[in-house]
């Protein structure tokens, strides 16, 4: 993808193609639905953007940049959309934890997904928080094309 992805909004169907790819990939890999609602397309994407769980993804750059974050993820990382999609996903972990994070992400690439992950993350202001019961998965389209990785979690706490 060239350039930064636009913030999900009504005029771009709430990034429905990306949200569909994330949710469909999750279901194919895990056999479970991340979003139980009956919506599809723009309606589903709008609901997922406003959902009370975090959903975020990064692309395929050499130093992968975030390319989607719903409102909960943006609030947790204390970033607006434009800053979020300029941020390498590795920056979500403190420097001391980046090697462990990269090793974990390599495991996800090899195995497709991992559930039950917990780890410390850091917001733009330096606030640390622990994500719990996180699922991280490869974003793969129906034809098997690899588009990056995604994560979702509904629980977080102060360390």
Secondary structure, 3 states (H helix, E strand, C coil): CCCCCCCCCHHHHHHHHHHHHHHHHHHHHHCCCCCCCCCCHHHHHHHHHCCCCEEEEECCCCCCEEEEECHHHHHHHCCCHHHHCCCEHHHHCCHHHHHHHHHHHHHHHHHCEEEEEEEEEECCCCCEEEEEEEEEEEEECCCCCEEEEEEEECEEECC
